[in-house]
Amino acid sequence: MTQQIGFRHEAVFLRSIAENIHFTKTKVPFLVKNIWVMDTSQKTAEHNNSSTKNISGGNLVKKFDALTSIWREETACFSSITKIIKHPAYQEIINIGAEAVPLILNDLEKEPDHWFYALYKITGTNPVSPDSNFEQAAQEWLQWGKDKGLI
């Protein structure tokens, strides 16, 4: 039986999109408190062939919400913007691509957060003026999204 060891956020994400994968929680004394072990012999063909681009609307929202929750929880005490935007969950949101932009903008409207880099990486544009503060930058991105019909 083949096994892979992954971080908690990977296991939570995989569990949310692939119900046929079985996880067990294992404790490893002195090394890591909690490691999730995935039994890869149980993977389905659907999971093996899945990609971010093939996720339906409802699943995309669930994936985005799960990744956003993980990102916020695991970076809440970070003061470094670089560490915040390099987090694997944040990077996975960027990897979703253009489909994530309306979700990011809606989230930005509800709860301003460090979405500017993700928006820039996905869209290739930056509507924020150089002298803008955080709140102004959020408003400028939201106006951009409204102008483009994304929110």
VMD Tcl script that draws the C-alpha trace (Angstrom):
set ca {
  {0.00 0.00 0.00}
  {1.48 3.33 -1.08}
  {1.23 6.20 1.38}
  {2.05 9.88 1.16}
  {2.51 12.23 4.07}
  {1.10 15.72 3.73}
  {0.42 18.77 5.79}
  {-2.91 19.26 7.52}
  {-4.15 21.85 5.02}
  {-3.50 19.49 2.13}
  {-5.47 16.74 3.83}
  {-8.40 19.05 4.57}
  {-8.45 20.24 0.97}
  {-8.19 16.74 -0.46}
  {-10.88 15.45 1.87}
  {-13.22 18.20 0.73}
  {-12.86 17.39 -2.97}
  {-12.29 13.65 -3.04}
  {-14.54 11.63 -0.77}
  {-13.03 8.30 -1.86}
  {-9.65 9.03 -0.31}
  {-9.25 7.69 3.20}
  {-7.28 9.62 5.80}
  {-5.94 8.46 9.11}
  {-4.45 10.66 11.80}
  {-1.09 9.51 13.06}
  {0.97 10.87 15.94}
  {4.72 10.97 15.58}
  {6.36 11.70 18.93}
  {9.08 14.37 19.07}
  {8.90 15.17 15.35}
  {5.51 16.50 14.38}
  {2.36 16.50 16.48}
  {-0.14 15.65 13.75}
  {0.59 14.20 10.35}
  {-2.15 13.19 7.97}
  {-1.52 10.03 6.01}
  {-3.32 9.49 2.73}
  {-3.86 5.98 1.42}
  {-3.21 6.55 -2.28}
  {-4.23 3.02 -3.21}
  {-7.85 4.20 -2.74}
  {-7.65 7.02 -5.31}
  {-10.30 7.02 -7.97}
  {-9.73 7.71 -11.65}
  {-11.83 10.85 -11.22}
  {-9.45 12.20 -8.58}
  {-6.36 11.27 -10.60}
  {-7.67 13.21 -13.59}
  {-9.09 16.18 -11.73}
  {-7.63 19.63 -12.08}
  {-8.47 23.07 -10.78}
  {-9.74 24.11 -14.19}
  {-12.42 21.37 -14.20}
  {-14.08 22.28 -10.91}
  {-17.76 23.14 -11.19}
  {-19.07 26.41 -9.74}
  {-20.28 24.98 -6.42}
  {-17.12 23.01 -5.88}
  {-15.01 26.03 -6.81}
  {-16.71 28.11 -4.12}
  {-16.18 25.31 -1.57}
  {-12.54 24.98 -2.58}
  {-12.01 28.74 -2.42}
  {-13.72 28.99 0.98}
  {-11.69 26.07 2.36}
  {-8.40 27.47 1.07}
  {-9.23 30.97 2.32}
  {-10.08 29.63 5.76}
  {-6.85 27.64 5.94}
  {-4.82 30.60 4.69}
  {-6.30 32.99 7.23}
  {-6.01 30.55 10.11}
  {-2.41 29.61 9.38}
  {-1.17 33.14 8.65}
  {-3.10 35.07 11.29}
  {0.00 35.72 13.38}
  {2.32 36.49 10.44}
  {3.62 40.03 10.16}
  {5.50 39.37 6.92}
  {3.43 40.03 3.80}
  {5.86 37.79 1.90}
  {5.11 34.85 4.20}
  {1.38 35.55 3.94}
  {1.35 35.49 0.14}
  {3.76 32.54 -0.13}
  {1.44 30.32 1.93}
  {0.48 27.18 -0.03}
  {-3.28 27.81 0.28}
  {-2.88 31.35 -1.08}
  {-0.74 30.03 -3.93}
  {-3.39 27.41 -4.71}
  {-6.00 30.19 -4.94}
  {-3.75 31.97 -7.44}
  {-3.47 28.70 -9.38}
  {-7.25 28.59 -9.77}
  {-6.80 31.51 -12.16}
  {-9.42 33.87 -13.56}
  {-12.30 31.89 -12.04}
  {-11.05 32.95 -8.59}
  {-11.14 36.70 -9.32}
  {-14.87 37.25 -8.61}
  {-14.56 35.15 -5.45}
  {-11.54 37.14 -4.29}
  {-13.26 40.45 -5.03}
  {-16.41 39.39 -3.16}
  {-14.26 38.35 -0.21}
  {-12.33 41.63 -0.40}
  {-15.63 43.50 -0.28}
  {-16.78 41.61 2.84}
  {-13.47 41.46 4.67}
  {-10.48 43.42 3.32}
  {-7.40 41.23 3.35}
  {-4.11 40.80 1.49}
  {-5.64 39.85 -1.85}
  {-3.84 42.47 -3.95}
  {-0.92 40.26 -4.94}
  {-3.23 37.39 -5.95}
  {-5.38 39.74 -8.00}
  {-2.32 41.17 -9.71}
  {-0.82 37.73 -10.45}
  {-4.08 36.43 -11.89}
  {-5.17 39.50 -13.86}
  {-1.81 41.00 -14.81}
  {-3.13 44.44 -13.92}
  {-2.85 46.76 -10.95}
  {-5.49 49.50 -10.67}
  {-4.06 50.77 -7.37}
  {-2.35 54.16 -7.35}
  {1.13 54.18 -5.76}
  {0.13 56.47 -2.90}
  {-2.94 54.42 -1.84}
  {-3.25 53.02 1.65}
  {-4.70 49.57 2.35}
  {-8.35 50.67 2.43}
  {-7.96 52.76 -0.71}
  {-6.27 49.87 -2.50}
  {-9.19 47.61 -1.59}
  {-11.66 50.19 -2.91}
  {-9.68 50.61 -6.14}
  {-9.69 46.85 -6.75}
  {-13.40 46.69 -6.01}
  {-14.09 49.52 -8.44}
  {-11.98 47.73 -11.05}
  {-14.04 44.57 -10.49}
  {-17.30 46.52 -10.86}
  {-16.05 48.19 -14.03}
  {-15.21 44.75 -15.46}
  {-18.58 43.29 -14.40}
  {-16.97 40.79 -12.03}
  {-18.91 41.89 -8.93}
}
mol new
graphics top color blue
foreach p $ca { graphics top sphere $p radius 0.5 }
foreach p [lrange $ca 0 end-1] q [lrange $ca 1 end] { graphics top cylinder $p $q radius 0.2 }
display resetview
